[in-house]
Amino acid sequence: MIFTDIIHSKFIVETTYKIFIQTGSLQKDINIDDANFYIIIYGENDQTKKMYLKSDKTNSFNKDEKTEFEFTTSDVGKVSVI
């Protein structure tokens, strides 16, 4: 008995994106517990899902702060918009 099944598979390539957020000097401080910020990266091949900006730093979104976020997700190709 011979079975011929064609299985369509898509290879998912993952990559790591580093995002740096620099807040301005004129903004008000934001309580990190109240913050619900996210990004979506759009590329030439795909887009990511919502990636929430969570940090161990309690002052990530205070004025004059620079915070690095790192995400490992599917490769979207050449990034066009964040």
Secondary structure, DSSP 8 states (H G I E B T S, - for coil): -------------EEEEEEEEE--SSS----TTT---EE--EESS-B---EE---S-TTTTSTT-EEEEEEEEE--SSEEE-
